[in-house]
Amino acid sequence: MKKYSLLLLTLLAVTLNSFCQDTTQKIIPNRTNSVAQQKKPYVILISADGFRYDFAKKYNADNLLRLSSEGISATSMIPSYPSVTFPNHYAIISGLYPSHSGLVNNTFYDRKRNDRYSMGNKTKVADGTWYGGAPLWVRAEQQKMLSASFYWVASEAEIQGTRPTYYYIYNEKINIHNRIAAVVDWLNLPPAQRPHFITFYFPQVDHAAHLYGPESPETEHEVHFVDSAVNELQKAVKTTGLDVNFVFVSDHGMTKVDNQNPMGIPAAIDTTQFVVSGDGVLVELYAKDKKYIQSTYEGLRKEARDYDVYLKTNVPAHLHYGTTDDWHNRIGDILLIPRAPKIFNLWKSKKINPGWHGYDPSAVKDMHATFYAWGSAFKKHLSIPAFENVSVFNLISRILGIKYTDKIDGTNQLANKILVGKTPKKKK
């Protein structure tokens, strides 16, 4: 009996592992581009997670420097606060600050649901009810323009009843050559089935910079990997004969922190009276009873040394992370924000890596991200100053002719500055 039980457990483990590493393409059936949308341009939006604003020059990413010099190069792109992965990928794709989209952190607590969202929880990530606003692929599909995603935050979720026509469940098992081949296959589809908007994601730089620090040989190696892969991608796309525009971004930067002397949970916090959420660079306290907020805040103010303490009502306005911006009631009653390079370690068993992000981008320049763009939609040989990442939404909407009437935090200034007139589409 033990033998059969062991066999059953082994088979179950293999099955679960296969489920967690689903590498098959998902296709929503019975969708086509309208005749009008078949005439629109093509955009591939590429994100290299953690690719700090200066990494291309610092580590001689020759291909990216060459491609961006032919088109648009920003001195940096300013991430939304907090400068972490999930909120900023969603800010780029939705045009909304994290506080407005409801995706306020990688992990957060929702009072109304009495539940937590976590980027590590596949079920929560794929639940579209957690996401406010509408990503570009949702708007495109609603307007009869097909889209595809080789990974992006929320691309696996059904938001407003819609996913991209072509998408993959996130995993890191599919090699880069097969991923690029899939993009080329999409672009070689007949016009009625061909996606005009494609997202593409690289995690490698973020992984290395967290584990080894932003100044490490390992980070340099992954910058070169991304640089080579983007060059391979654009060369492969060129074989389709289509006039494709590329936008290369990152979600945030990276900095070296004092991981040898992290801060624990401050003594002024009675953890029985608050739900504690957050990570090393933003701790949020959600009061179980409002009467404990003021006294706890005053106690924290007295003992704070290497961090700042805010009530949700007095968070600096430029962060867009206070009461008036909390559209979904998901920001904590009290916020603890460490001063770089200091960092919290709330859970003593957790190892603190040398590389981190999440700080206020206006205070820590290392949080700034990368923005490059090239293709016929863009002006040539233009360098522009830093801008907020929510305006990438407006930019891509303009190129693709995606319409929207709801409130968006991005502005049209970026699109006005870097786009040429109407872009002719090269028909296949």
C-alpha positions in Angstrom: 0.0 0.0 0.0 2.8 2.4 0.9 4.4 1.7 -2.6 1.2 2.7 -4.4 0.7 5.7 -2.1 4.2 6.9 -2.9 3.5 6.4 -6.7 0.3 8.4 -6.4 2.0 11.2 -4.6 4.8 11.3 -7.2 2.3 11.4 -10.1 0.4 14.2 -8.3 3.6 16.2 -7.9 4.5 15.8 -11.5 1.0 16.9 -12.6 1.0 19.9 -10.3 4.5 20.9 -11.6 3.3 20.6 -15.2 0.3 22.8 -14.4 2.5 25.4 -12.8 4.8 25.4 -15.8 2.1 25.6 -18.5 4.0 26.5 -21.7 1.1 26.2 -24.2 -0.2 29.2 -26.1 -3.7 30.2 -25.2 -5.9 31.4 -28.0 -9.4 33.0 -27.6 -11.4 31.6 -30.6 -13.7 33.4 -33.0 -12.0 36.8 -32.9 -10.8 38.8 -36.0 -9.6 42.2 -36.7 -12.2 44.5 -38.3 -11.4 45.7 -41.8 -10.6 49.2 -40.4 -8.2 47.8 -37.8 -6.3 45.7 -40.3 -5.1 49.0 -41.7 -3.6 50.1 -38.4 0.2 50.1 -37.5 1.9 47.5 -35.3 3.5 48.0 -31.9 5.6 45.6 -29.8 5.9 46.8 -26.2 9.0 45.3 -24.6 9.7 45.4 -20.8 13.0 44.5 -19.3 12.2 44.3 -15.5 14.6 46.2 -13.4 16.5 47.7 -16.3 17.7 50.9 -14.6 17.8 54.1 -16.7 21.6 54.0 -17.0 22.2 50.3 -17.5 22.4 50.4 -21.3 25.3 53.0 -21.2 26.8 51.6 -18.1 27.1 48.1 -19.4 27.5 49.0 -23.2 24.3 47.5 -24.5 25.3 48.3 -28.0 22.2 47.1 -29.8 19.8 49.1 -27.6 22.0 52.2 -27.8 22.1 51.9 -31.6 18.4 51.3 -32.0 17.4 54.0 -29.7 19.8 56.5 -31.3 17.9 55.9 -34.6 14.7 56.8 -32.9 13.8 58.0 -29.4 15.9 57.9 -26.2 14.7 59.3 -22.9 17.2 60.4 -20.2 15.0 58.3 -18.0 11.4 57.3 -17.3 9.9 58.0 -13.9 8.0 55.1 -12.4 4.9 55.5 -10.4 5.0 55.0 -6.6 5.7 52.5 -5.2 8.4 51.7 -7.7 7.8 48.0 -7.8 7.0 45.5 -10.6 3.3 44.8 -10.6 2.0 48.3 -10.0 4.3 49.8 -12.6 3.7 47.3 -15.4 0.0 47.9 -14.9 0.5 51.7 -14.8 2.3 51.6 -18.2 -0.4 49.4 -19.7 -3.5 51.2 -18.2 -2.3 54.8 -17.9 -3.3 54.8 -14.2 -1.3 55.4 -11.1 -1.2 52.4 -8.8 -3.6 54.1 -6.3 -6.1 54.7 -9.1 -5.9 51.2 -10.7 -6.1 49.5 -7.4 -2.9 47.5 -7.9 -1.2 49.5 -5.1 1.7 47.1 -4.4 3.1 43.7 -5.3 1.3 42.5 -2.1 -1.5 44.4 -0.4 -4.6 44.1 1.8 -8.2 44.9 0.7 -10.4 45.9 3.5 -13.7 45.2 1.7 -12.7 41.7 0.6 -10.8 41.0 3.9 -8.3 39.4 1.6 -4.8 39.9 0.3 -3.5 40.2 -3.3 0.0 38.8 -3.9 2.1 38.7 -7.0 3.1 35.2 -6.0 -0.4 33.9 -5.8 -1.4 32.6 -9.3 -5.1 32.5 -8.5 -5.2 36.2 -7.3 -3.0 37.3 -10.3 -5.4 35.7 -12.7 -8.5 37.2 -11.0 -9.5 40.2 -13.1 -11.7 41.7 -10.3 -8.5 42.9 -8.6 -7.6 45.3 -11.5 -9.2 48.7 -12.1 -9.1 50.5 -15.4 -8.5 48.7 -18.6 -5.1 47.5 -20.1 -4.3 48.5 -23.7 -5.1 44.9 -24.9 -8.6 45.1 -23.4 -9.3 48.3 -25.2 -7.9 47.1 -28.4 -9.9 43.9 -28.3 -13.1 45.8 -27.5 -12.5 47.9 -30.6 -12.0 44.8 -32.8 -8.2 45.0 -32.9 -6.4 41.7 -32.0 -3.6 41.7 -29.4 -1.0 39.2 -28.1 1.0 38.9 -24.9 4.2 37.0 -24.3 3.8 37.9 -20.6 2.8 41.1 -18.9 1.3 41.8 -15.5 -2.5 41.0 -15.7 -2.4 39.5 -19.2 -3.6 36.2 -17.7 -6.6 37.8 -16.1 -10.0 38.4 -17.6 -10.5 42.1 -17.1 -13.8 43.5 -18.2 -14.5 40.0 -19.6 -11.5 40.2 -21.9 -8.0 38.7 -22.3 -5.5 39.1 -25.2 -6.5 36.9 -28.2 -3.1 35.2 -27.9 -1.3 34.8 -24.6 0.8 32.6 -22.3 0.6 31.8 -18.6 3.7 33.2 -17.1 6.7 30.9 -16.7 10.4 31.0 -17.4 10.7 27.7 -19.1 10.2 28.9 -22.7 13.6 29.8 -24.2 14.1 33.1 -25.9 14.4 31.8 -29.4 11.0 30.0 -29.2 9.5 33.2 -27.8 10.8 35.3 -30.6 9.6 32.6 -33.1 6.1 32.9 -31.6 6.0 36.7 -32.2 7.1 36.2 -35.8 4.4 33.5 -36.2 1.8 35.9 -34.9 2.9 38.6 -37.4 2.8 36.1 -40.2 -0.8 35.3 -39.6 -3.4 36.5 -42.2 -4.5 40.1 -41.7 -7.8 39.2 -40.1 -6.0 37.0 -37.4 -2.8 39.1 -37.0 -2.3 41.0 -33.7 -1.4 44.7 -34.0 -0.4 45.1 -30.3 2.1 42.7 -28.7 3.7 42.7 -25.3 7.0 41.0 -24.5 8.7 40.7 -21.1 12.2 39.9 -19.8 12.8 39.1 -16.0 16.5 38.5 -16.1 18.0 41.8 -15.2 15.7 42.2 -12.2 16.6 38.7 -10.9 20.3 39.3 -11.1 20.3 42.9 -9.7 18.2 41.7 -6.7 20.5 38.8 -5.9 23.9 40.3 -6.6 23.3 44.1 -6.7 23.0 46.5 -9.6 26.8 46.9 -10.0 27.5 43.2 -10.3 29.0 41.2 -13.2 25.8 39.0 -13.1 23.7 42.1 -13.7 26.0 43.2 -16.6 25.6 39.7 -18.1 21.8 39.9 -18.1 21.9 43.4 -19.6 23.9 41.9 -22.5 21.4 39.0 -22.7 18.5 41.4 -23.1 20.4 43.6 -25.5 21.2 40.6 -27.7 17.6 39.2 -27.5 16.0 42.5 -28.5 18.4 42.7 -31.5 17.4 39.1 -32.5 13.7 40.0 -32.0 13.8 43.1 -34.2 15.8 41.3 -36.9 13.3 38.4 -36.9 10.4 40.8 -37.1 11.9 42.5 -40.1 11.6 39.3 -42.1 7.8 39.6 -41.9 7.9 42.7 -44.2 5.6 44.5 -41.8 6.2 48.1 -40.6 6.5 47.4 -36.8 7.2 49.9 -34.1 9.1 49.0 -31.0 8.8 50.6 -27.5 11.4 49.4 -25.0 10.7 50.2 -21.3 11.4 49.0 -17.8 9.2 49.1 -14.8 11.7 50.6 -12.4 15.4 50.8 -11.6 17.5 49.3 -8.8 19.8 50.4 -6.0 22.1 48.9 -3.5 20.7 48.8 0.0 22.1 48.3 3.5 21.0 44.6 3.7 23.4 44.0 6.6 21.5 46.2 9.0 17.8 45.9 8.2 15.1 47.3 10.4 12.5 45.1 12.1 8.9 45.9 13.1 9.0 49.0 15.2 8.1 48.6 18.9 5.3 51.1 18.6 3.3 48.7 16.5 0.9 46.4 18.3 0.6 43.7 15.6 -2.7 42.4 17.2 -4.4 45.7 16.3 -3.1 46.1 12.7 -2.9 44.0 9.6 0.7 44.5 8.5 1.5 44.4 4.8 4.3 45.4 2.5 7.9 44.7 1.9 11.3 46.2 2.6 10.7 49.6 1.2 7.0 50.2 2.1 5.2 49.0 5.2 1.5 49.6 5.4 -0.6 49.2 8.6 -4.3 48.6 8.3 -6.1 49.3 11.6 -8.6 46.7 12.8 -10.0 49.4 15.0 -9.6 53.1 13.9 -9.1 54.2 17.5 -5.5 52.9 17.5 -4.4 54.9 14.4 -3.5 58.2 16.0 -1.7 56.9 19.0 0.3 54.4 17.0 1.2 57.1 14.5 2.5 59.4 17.3 4.5 56.5 18.8 6.1 55.7 15.5 6.9 59.4 14.9 8.8 59.4 18.2 10.9 56.3 17.6 11.5 56.7 13.8 15.1 57.1 12.9 15.8 55.9 9.4 12.3 56.0 8.0 9.4 58.4 7.6 5.9 57.8 9.0 2.7 59.1 7.3 -1.0 58.8 7.9 -2.8 58.1 4.7 -4.2 61.6 5.1 -0.8 63.3 5.0 1.2 61.4 2.4 3.2 63.8 0.1 0.9 64.7 -2.8 3.6 63.9 -5.5 3.4 60.2 -4.6 -0.3 60.0 -5.5 -0.7 57.5 -2.6 -2.9 59.3 -0.1 -6.5 59.4 0.9 -7.8 61.4 -2.2 -6.0 59.0 -4.6 -7.0 55.8 -2.8 -9.9 55.0 -5.3 -10.1 51.4 -4.2 -9.5 51.8 -0.4 -6.4 49.6 -0.5 -3.7 51.9 1.0 -2.8 51.5 4.6 -3.9 53.8 7.4 -0.3 54.3 8.4 2.7 54.1 6.0 6.3 53.5 6.9 8.8 54.5 4.2 12.5 53.9 4.8 15.2 56.3 3.7 17.5 54.7 1.2 19.7 52.8 1.6 17.9 51.6 4.7 15.4 48.7 4.4 12.9 46.8 6.6 13.0 43.1 7.2 9.5 42.4 8.6 9.9 38.7 8.6 13.1 37.7 10.4 13.5 34.5 8.5 13.7 36.3 5.1 17.0 37.0 3.5 17.5 40.6 2.4 19.1 40.9 -1.1 21.6 43.6 -1.8 19.6 45.0 -4.7 16.2 46.6 -4.1 13.7 49.1 -5.6 10.4 50.6 -4.4 11.7 54.0 -3.1 10.3 57.4 -4.1 11.7 58.1 -7.6 11.9 61.8 -6.8 14.2 61.0 -3.9 16.2 58.1 -5.3 17.3 58.5 -8.9 18.3 54.9 -9.1 14.6 54.1 -9.2 14.3 55.6 -12.7 13.5 53.3 -15.6 14.4 53.1 -19.2 12.5 54.3 -22.3 13.6 53.8 -25.9 11.5 53.7 -29.1 12.1 53.2 -32.8 10.1 52.6 -35.9 8.3 54.7 -38.6 5.9 56.1 -36.1 8.7 57.9 -34.2 10.8 60.9 -35.0 14.5 60.2 -35.7 17.6 60.8 -33.5 15.7 62.5 -30.7 16.7 62.6 -27.0 14.0 63.7 -24.5 13.9 64.5 -20.8 12.4 62.3 -18.1 8.6 61.8 -18.1 6.1 59.7 -16.0 5.5 56.2 -17.2 1.7 56.5 -17.3 2.0 58.5 -20.5 3.2 55.4 -22.4 -0.5 54.4 -22.5 -1.4 57.6 -24.3 1.5 57.1 -26.7 0.6 53.6 -27.8 -3.1 54.5 -28.0 -2.2 57.3 -30.4 -0.1 55.0 -32.6 -2.8 52.3 -32.8 -5.8 54.7 -32.8 -7.2 53.2 -29.7 -10.0 55.3 -28.3 -10.8 56.0 -24.6 -13.0 58.5 -22.8 -12.5 57.5 -19.2 -10.1 59.3 -16.8 -6.4 58.5 -17.5 -3.4 59.8 -15.5 -1.1 59.9 -18.5 -0.9 63.0 -20.8 -0.5 63.4 -24.5 2.7 65.5 -24.1 5.0 62.5 -24.8 3.1 61.4 -27.9 3.0 65.0 -29.2 6.8 65.3 -28.7 8.0 62.1 -30.3 5.5 60.9 -32.9 5.6 61.9 -36.6 2.3 62.4 -38.5 0.1 59.6 -39.6 2.1 56.4 -40.1 1.7 54.6 -43.4 1.3 50.8 -43.0 3.3 48.5 -45.2 0.8 45.8 -46.3 2.0 42.3 -46.6 
